[in-house]
Amino acid sequence: MARQERAIRTRRTILEAAAAVFDERGYTSATIGEILERAQVTKGALYFHFGSKEELAMGVFEEQLAITLPPQSSKLQELVDVGLVLALRLRTEPLVRASVGLALDQGALGLDRTPAFGMWIDQITRTLAAAKVGGELLPHVDVNETAELLVASFSGVQLLSQVRCQRRDLQHRVVVLFHHMLPGIAVPAVLARLDLSPDRAEGLLAEGRLLSVAEAG
């Protein structure tokens, strides 16, 4: 058990180091040597967990989704919560910033092989599909098209926030995005009950981490 726990910690350390280097230098310029130096692990330890720099990038993508947020009575509230928490994590976690940066870097893995957009779209599509079954969406809403639009809009908003102020206003911008988009997809009764306060994010993130630890244990 102790060996397994050490392996988990080592893998996480490597991923966090890789994320920091990717975030600072970009995928193409980042080297395995820099990641080893940042992680303070041996080359053998790194290659035990990841066979290449590309596998490290894939690991970064997957890790940023590995958090379970507390369930809500409304699926649209869960959608809002994901956006609010992601905005917070983009400001505070290099691993998440690196994941988004890699997704937007066409030179990293090639858009046809980059999994991030597909992961995000699939996640939102499932949430919207459940919301439609629950009667939360207006009749005209196509869940696949809406999921793609939300991912594209969020990506653009976070990029603009990054360029203008290093994402310091990102949570506000995401709330503005939801205020503009949700009236076009949500039934009025559900829309009126949604909590779009960015202050939700810290509590949700803390509770989500506890849930993720409990699930892993």
N, C-alpha and C positions, 0 to 999 in steps of 0.2 A: 504493500500500500504506500509506504514512504517513497519507494522508487517511482511509483506511478505519479504521486503528487509532485515529486521533483521534475519529472518529465513534463508534466502539465505546466509547471511554473517556467521551466526552460523554454518551452514552446511559446508561451505568452511573452516572455522577455524578448525572444527573437522577433516575434511579430511586432511588438511595440518599437523595437529598435529599427526594424525595416520600415515601419510606417513613418517614423521620424525622419529617416534618411530620404525616403520617397517624397515626403512632404516638403523637405527643404531643398532637394536637388532634382526632383523629378525622376521618373523611372529609368530613363535612358542613361542619365549621368550617374545614378546610384551604383555603387559597386558592392560585391559581397564583402570585400575587405572592410569597407566603411561600416557595413552592418555588423560584422564581427566585432569591430572595435567598439561600436556603440553598445552592443549587447554584452560584451565581455564574456563571450563563450568561445569554445574551440570550433574549428571548421568541422570537425567530426560531429559535434553536437548539432550544429546547424543542418548538416546534410543528413543527419538521422531523421530530422523532422521535415525538411524541405529539400527536394532534389535539385532545385534551380532557383534563380531569381524570379522566374515566371511563377513557380509554385508559391514563392513567398507572396507575390502580388495577389494570387488567388486566395491565399490564406487571409490576407488583409481584407479583401472583399467579404469573405465569409464571416470573419470575426465581427465586423461592424454590424451585422444583422443578428448576431448571437445574443440577443437580449429580448426578454419577454416582458411586455408592459402589462400592468393590471387590466383585466377585462372590464368593460363598461356595459351599461344597459343598452347603449346605442352604438352601432357599428361606425356611424359617421363620427361619433366622439372618439372612438378608437383611431380612426383615420387622422383626425385633428391631433390627437395625442402623439402619434408617430411623427408627424411633422414638427410639432413643438419640441419634442425630445431630440429629434435629429438636428434641429437648429441649435439647440444647446450643446449637443455633443460636437458639432462642427466647430464651435467656439472653444471648446475645452479639451478635446481629445485628438491628439495627432493621428491616432489610428483611423479615426473616422474621416478626418481631413484628407489623409492619404488615400483612402478608399475613393472618395469623391474626385480627388485630383487624378487618380489613375483612370477612373471612368471617363473623364473628360480629355485625357491625354491620348490622342489617336496614335501617337508613336509608341505607346507603351506595349499593348498587346494586339492592337488591331481591333477595330470596332466589331468585326464579325466574331471575335473570340473573347471580347471583354464581357464578363458576366454581370457586371453591376447593374446596368440598366434593366436587363431582363429580370434580375432578382427583385429590384424595386417595383417594376411594373407588375410582376406576378403577385407580389405581396399586396399591392394596392388593389389589383383586380379581384383578389379573393375577398378582401374587406368590402369592396363595393358590391360584389355579387351577394354577399350575406346581407348587406344593407338593403339591396333591392328585394330580396326574399322577405325581409322584415318590414317592407313597406315604407322605408325611409327615403327612397329616391323618387323623383318625378318620373312619370311614365316614359318620357322620351329618352331617358339617359341610357347610353350604350356604355357598359362598364369598362370594356376594353379601351375604347377611344378616350374615355374620361381618365382612366389610369395613365395612359400615355401622356395626355395633356398635363396632368398633375405632376408627373415626373419631369417633363420638359420644363414646366413653369418653375418648379422648385429649383431645378438645376440652374436655370437662368437667374433667378432671384439670388441664390447663394453666390453665384459668380459675380454678379453686380455688387453685392455687399462686400465680397472679398476685395474687389478692385478698388472700391471707394473708401472702405474703412476697416479692412481686415476682419470683416464679418461682425463688427461690434454691434451693428443694428440688425443683424439677421433675424433675431426672434421677432422684432417688430415687423420686418418686411414679410415674414411668413404669415403673421396674423393678417396683414393687409391682403396678402394673396388669398387666404381663406375667406376673408370678408367679401372679396370680389367673385370668387368661384363658387362658393357653397350655395348662394341663392339660386344659381342656375341648375343645381342638381338635387337639392334637398327639399322635401315637402315642408311647408311653412311651420307646421307644428314641431317637427324635429329640429328645424333650423333655430327656432326660438329657444330651444333648450340647450344648445351647444355652448360649451364653455371654451372660449378662444383666448383666455387669459394666458400670456406667456409665463406667468408665475406658476402655472401647473407643472411646468417641465421638470423642475428640480425634484419635487416630491415624486412624480411619476418615475423619474430615472432611478431614484434611490429605491423605490419599491420594486421596480423592474429588476434591478440588480439582485435584490434579495430573492425574488422569484426564480431568476436564472440560476443562482447558486443552489437553491432548493431542488430545482429540476435536475441539475448536474449531479447532486448528491443522491 
